[in-house]
């Protein structure tokens, strides 16, 4: 069968994490990322399966100027901070405020210190020695705002809600100038503690990025226990508090990849508080070293998720309703924005909904894409009824959204994370989701969480604290 060449790039050896020349080659409709390590041999993994074709999905973008703060030494992906090779601004910055967690998820990527037996289900239980205090976090927020500008901010972990001072942390983030502050959470404390969601909203929280894997059977595999009832209780608490919610399923082959349609239909019954669903196919990093085991953890590729959405929703949404991103690299994600109408969904515009437009004659700049994505995310994922984003003047798209009614908007998106097997450094240099490391470095999300087949981290734990 003839090969279909999709370009040169660079990748890593999953064993030793050495940078290697790589190629994207399609055989029989499957694009594989292929490279050879002189010491550990050839690695070839599927990164794109089915339609739309990778070639038709590509969108050119003018890269940002070199980052003046970065210092080039070993090259991408070793010099993150960001380095001069990076071509995209920060759209969303993640700040990990704790390493503790009240779950022990088999698929955790954050190397969290987990478990109810350790008391981590009790807010205020003793923290890790290096857990940043609120004064340090306040300095980090201010420094981040000065460096990255008016990006969106996500508080992450571990599980952020194990901290007893989460409300003051949210307030400090708002005081630092972040108009959109989102909480990345498993939702357990939101479900069980009456008034907690309201206190977070009063402190200035904008949105909740809620781990939501579908059925109890899926939760039992991915999280170690059935959790659907508690997830729904968390959504109810957020709705009562006026917080926007995004459901975030981790998709695993043979576990819940057949539940995409059911999750969409359930989410629509939870509106208008649930603003959308953001699928995340599983990647192999974090708690699961070991080449063969990690390789089996990969979730479906972007085209496979697109196909599943159309088939499993029985045409409620269609592949042509979705588009590549305007901010991160086009091979990293897709999204679509819809209006709820008579129990169904109507795309805002076919092939051009949400934060992106069809390919124009002149490619957009990376900065234009970042600014548009920041604004759209803040508008769509915040509580229903907000008509604008502080610090941003209304444009034609904002006015359309206001006229359409924020209560009826619904987004569906998917982010394909990279690991040591699928790492494509062309994609990495276009990343707009950056983790703020303890020493102040901004590191692309996938690179920060990347581990070798034997569990060696490339960046996590290698950036010292500035406290």
N, C-alpha and C positions, 0 to 999 in steps of 0.2 A: 504494500500500500504506500503511495507516495507521501513524503513528508511535506508539511506546510509550515514554513519558517515564519515565526512571529517576533523576531528581533533578538539582538544581543543584549545582555545585561550582566550584572554580577550578583552572586549569591554567596552562601557560606557552606562550608562543610559542617554537617550536623554533629560530627564527632569532635573536631578540633576547633571549629568556628573560624577557620582561616577563610579569607576572602578569595573567591574563585571566579573566573570567567564563566558565564552561563548562557544558555540559549533557551528560548521558548519554541518548542517544536510540537506541531499538532499531527496526530495520527488517528484517523477514524473519528474526527470530531472532538478529540480530547487533547487539549494543550498541556504539555508537560514541561516543567522547569528542569533542565538537565545540566549537570556539571560534574567534573571529575576532580577529586582530591588526589594528589600524588601519593599520599600515604594511605588513605582510607577508601579509595576507589570511586566508582560512579554512583551518583544519586540522581534519580529521576522520579518526580512526583507530579500527579495531576493537579493543575491549578485552575482549569477552565473546562467545563464539560457541557456540551450542547449549545443550543441557541439562546440568545443572539450570539453570533460569532465574536471572538475577541477582536477581530479586525474592525467589525462594524461598531463596536462599543468604544473604540479609542477616541479620545478628544484631546486635541492639542491645547497647550496652555503655556503662555509666556512665563518662565520662572521668575521668581523674585531675585533682586540683586543679592550678591553674596552677603552673608551675615557678618557685619563688621566686628561683632563681639567674639566670634568663634575663632579658634586657633586650629589650623590644620597640622596634624602630626602624622598619624598612621592612616588617615583617610576614613571614609564612610565604611562601616558603621561604628568605628572605634572612637571617634573624636566628638561625640555628641555633647552639645552644650549650648546652642546649636553650632555646627561647624560651617565653614564657608561653602561647603558643597550642598548644603540644604537649600531647597528651592521654594519653600512655602512658609508662610507666617503661621503663628499659633492661632487656631480657631477656638479650640477648647483646651484648657489647661487642667490637668488632674493634680490634686494635692492629696497625698495619702496621709491622713491625720492619725492613723493608728495601724498597728499590725495585728491587733486582736480581732477575734471574730467569734460569734456565738453559733456558728455552724462549722462543720468539718467536711466541706464539699470535696468529693473525690476529684473534681475537675478544677479546683482552685488554681488560678495562675499567679496569685500574689504571695505565695509562701507564707500565708498568715499563721499566726499562733492561735489555734482554734480549740473550741470545745466547751460545752456547758459544765463539764466536770471541773474545769479550771476556773470556773466562776466568770467566764467572759460573757455570759448572758446577763450579768448584773452590771448595769451602768455604774461606774464609779469604782469597780473592782480594780485592784492595783494594776497599773499599766506597765508597759515595757520601759526599761530605764531610758531608752533613747526616743520614747514617744514625745513628739514636740509639744511643748507647753503653749498656752494661748499667747503669751508674749512673743515667743518665737514664730508662731503661726502668723501673728499680726505683722511681724517684720517680713516674713515670706510673702504674704499677700501684697504688701506695699511694694516690695521689690519686683514681684511678678507683674503688678499693674504698670510699673514704670518701664519694664522691659518689653512686655508683650502687648501693652495697650489694652483696649477695651474688649479683650477676649471673653468668652464664656468660661465660667469656673465650675468644676465638678469636685466635690468633696468625696474622697474615696478611702479605701483601706486595703486590707482588713474590712471590718464592718464599722463604719463611722458612728453608728448609734450606740455602740458600747461606751462611748465617752459621755460622762455626766455633764460636760461643759459644751455639748454640741451647739446649743442655742447661742451662747456667747461667741462661739467660733463663726457661726453663720453671720452674726451681727458684725464681727470684725471684718469678714470678707466684704460685706456691703459697705462698711466704712472705708475700706481700701479702694472703693470705686468700681466694684464689680456689680453691674446691674442685673446680671443673670447668674444665680447661684443654684446649682443642682446637687442633689444628694444621691449618691450611688449606694443602694442599700438592698439587703435581703428582705426588709420589711417586717421582720419579726417584732421588733419593739414598737413600730407604728401600729401593729395589729393588737398588741396586748396592753399598751399603756394609754389609757384614756387621757386626752388632752395634749399628748406629746406632739402630734401633727400640728395642732393649733399653735403651740408654742414656737415650733419651727417656722411656721408661716408668719407669726408676729415678729420673729427675729429677722425676717427678710428672705426666707427660702423661696425660690421661684418654682422649683420642679423636683419631682422624685423619679429617678431612674431605677425602676423596680425589677429586680431579678424575678423572672416569671417564666418557668419552663414548661407550663402546660399542665397535663394531668398529674394526679397523685403518683401514678406508675412512673412517669418521667422524672418527677421530683425525687422519688425513692432511689432511682439510679444515679441521678446527677447530684443530689444534695444529701442523700443518705436517709431520707425520711419523707413521708407524704406531707405536702405543705400547701396544697391548693386552697384550703379553707382559710389559712392564715394570710395567704397572699390576697385573697378577696377581702378579708377584714382590713388589711392595710390600705387597699384601694378605697374602701368605704371611709376610713379615717381621713385619708387625704382629701377625698371629695367634700367631706363635712368641713374641713379646714380651708377649703378653697385652694388647694395645691394641685397643679397639673401633674399628671402621671404618665410616664412612658413605660410600657411593658417591655422587658428585655429578655427574650428567650435565648438560651444557649442551645444551638441545634446540634444534636449528635446523631450520626447515622444509626438507624435501627432502634433509636430510643424515642425521639420525638420529632424526627424530620417528617413524619406523616401527620403531625398535628398542626401544621402551619395554618391551614384553613380554619380549624376549630379555634385556634388562638385568636385569629382575626375576628371571627364571629362573636366570640366571647367578649373581646375588647369593645366591639361596637355596642354591646348591651351595657357597657360600663361608662359610656359617654354621658356628658361631655367632659368629665374629669379626666378620663383616659384620653390623652391627646394623640396617641399612636402606638405602634409596635415597632421595635427596633431589633431585628434578628441578628444574632451573632453566632455563625458557624464555629464549632469548636476548633481550637488550635492546640498544638502539642507543646505546651511549656508549663513551668511551675512545678506541680507536685508529681509529674509523671515522666521521670527520666527513663531511658531504655529505648533503643531504636525501634524495635518491633512494636512494643506497646504504644509508644508515642505516635507512630505512624498510623495505628488503628484509631487514634482519637480524632483524626481530621473530620470536620463536618462537611456538609455539601458545599460545592462551589457556588458562586453567585448565579450563574445560569440555572443551576439545579434548583436553587431557592425560587427564582423567578418562575420556573416551570411549575414547581410545587404550589406556589400561590395561585396560579391560574387554574390548575387542575383541581386542587383541594377546595377552592372557594366556588367551584363550578361557574367560573366566569364573572364572579362578583368583582374581581380585579383581573386585569389582563397584562401580559408581558409588555405590551406597547404602552401601558400607562406609566411605566417606570423609565428612569433616565440615569445616566452617569452623574457623578458629583461635580459640582463646580469648584470645590475647594481641594479635597484630598485627591490623590492620583485616581484616575478613572477605573483602574482595575481593582480598587479597594472596596467599592461600595455601589449601591443603587438606592434610589428613593423615589417616592411618588406621594403627591398630596391630593386628597380627595375631599369631597363634600358629602356629608351624610344626607341622604334624601330618600324618604319613604321606605326606610328599612334597608336601603342599598347604598352604594357608593358611586359617585361620579367624579372622574378625574378633573382636576382644575383645568388642565389643558392636556391633550394627548401628547405624550412624549416631551412635555416641557413644563411639568408641574413643579411647584415648590421653589427651591432656591436655584434652579438651573434653567438654562435656556437651550434651545437647539443650537448646534454648532453654527457660529456666525462666520461671516467672511473673514474677519480678523479674529484670531484666537484671543480669548480674554487673558488678562494678566492674573498671576497667582494672587496678588493682593486684592483685585476685584472679586475673585472667587471667595477669598477668606472673609471679606467684609460682608458679602451677601449671605454667606452661610451662617456667620455669627448672628446676623440680624434675624434670618429666617428661623433658625433653631430657637432663639429666645422668644420669638413671636409664637411659634407653633407649640412649643413644649411647656410654656407657662400656663397658668390657670386660665380657663376660658373667660373671655370678656376683656382681657388686656388688649388695647388697640395699638400700642406702639411700644418701642423699646427706648428707655431713657438714653439720651445722648445721640439719638438717630432721628433725622428729619424724615418725614413721610415721603415715600416715592409712589409711583403708580401702582407697584405691587402691594405696598402697604395699604393703599386706599382700596384696592380690590379686596384684600383680605377683610378689611373693616366692613365693606359693603356686603361681602358674602356671609359675614357673621362668624365670629371666632368659635362660637359654641358648636358649629357644624363642621369644623375642619378636622381632618383625621389624616395622619401621615403613616406610611409604611416604608421602612428602610431596612437596610442590611449592611453590615460591616464585616468584611472578610479579613480577619487578623492573620498576620504572618508569624511563622515560627522558624526554627532552625532548618526545617525541611523545605518550607515554601518561601523563605526570605528572598525577595527580589529588590535589590538596592535602588533600582529606578523608582519603584513604588515608595521605598523608605524615604528617599529624598523629597518626595512630594507630600509627606505626612503632615497633617495640620493638627493632630491630637497629640499633645506633648505632656509628659509627666514632669512635674517640678521635683527634681531630686533634692535631697536634704542640703546639698552644698549650693543649691541655686541653679544648677544646670537644667536646661530644658532638653528632654530626651524623647524622641518619638516613641509612642506607646509600645509598639511591637518590639522595638529594640530594647527598651527598658525591661520588658518582661521576658525577653528571650533567654532560653537556657539550652545548653548542648544536650546531646542524647544521654549524657551521664550526669546531668543536673548542674553543670557549671554555668553560672550567670555571666552574661556579657557586661551588664551595667548595674543591675540591682545589687545593692550592698557595697558597691565600689565607689560611691560618691559620699564622702564624709559629711557630717553635720557641720553647719556653720554656727550652731548655738554656742 
